[in-house]
Amino acid sequence: MTHDAGLIETHYEMNEFRATVRVRNPAAVQYFDGFYDRVAEPAADPRLQLALLDIEPPGWTGGSDESIDVDGCRVQAARTADGYAVWTADGGPYHVWTAARRLLRDLWLVRRTQCSAVATVHASAIDDGTNLVLFVGDKGAGKTTLMLDATLCHGWRMLANDCFIVYTGEHGVSACGQPTYLGIRPDVVARFDELLLTRIRNDAANQASHARWSATPPESTRPHKLHLSYGAISRPVFPTIRLTDRRITIVAVRYCPEVGSGGLTPLTADPVDFLASNHKPLRYLVDWVAPGVTEAATDRACLTRLARQARFLEYRHNGSCVAVLQHLTSDSLSGVG
């Protein structure tokens, strides 16, 4: 990788791993800040080093090894001596940033699965330093709504949205989210838009995403979701949680607006089978990163370890997480827990 004097170098934390990103455009730094937290140490692993360039690297004669499609634009990716260079002649800087984020996310996933067993749950997750709460359910069950209510209205930290990852890391059984966008449906945006706009007030990258979403009419063929980076909601962006450090509550959720403050009852299903039935495929976004593999394998033993440390509830809700949060510090609901 060419260490061009015009490149800005930043280092990011990714669980036990580190990523180094070199960019020409300072706006790209803010883009990546939305998905990861900066650290001082550079990456030691060449596979987690990227140079984002608007044009082919100066003096580069090796051509492109691979390409990544971003909204119909072809972004080039070339393996170099100490990482990857990414650039495009078809699109603009945003296409390069998006392709590089997908590449970095998949390189992280390869390293994660090479180092440990991994399991995933279709859930959003919140954390307050003592309690870890998972909202588990199908599409439309209200996982994102409950997570946003907890983080925006009650001061909790977002750990994951849609995909909760459990793995055996260097500190035992740990968990994290995945470095991606938070997809918010229009009705949920309407509920929280004022608070979301406050969060992104000084964040040009997420402001631009909100402006594009507002200016784009809905299409009948796909959901009209607002996409914001995790950094718009809380920090750290991509934290590691050691499960032994938390009281864990797993809540099977179902959206029932007529129930008022909600009904909270014990979960009757087998805990491990319940988690396994709510598996969330963790698919690779760049197909040449892991040839012949479409998604990361999930390990039932990780789910078993998670289940052993958790209490399980069912929650019919109207969009408010208050009943769950109150239950964490109260035994007033007899028979639950």
PyMOL commands that set and color helices and strands:
alter all, ss='L'
color gray80, all
select helices_A, chain A and resi 26-33+46-48+93-115+143-154+186-199+204-215+230-232+243-245+257-259+271-277+300-308+322-328
alter helices_A, ss='H'
color red, helices_A
select strands_A, chain A and resi 8-14+17-23+37-38+49-52+66-70+73-80+83-88+118-121+123-127+131-136+157-160+164-169+172-176+181-184+226-229+241-242+247-255+263-266+310-317
alter strands_A, ss='S'
color yellow, strands_A
deselect
rebuild
show_as cartoon
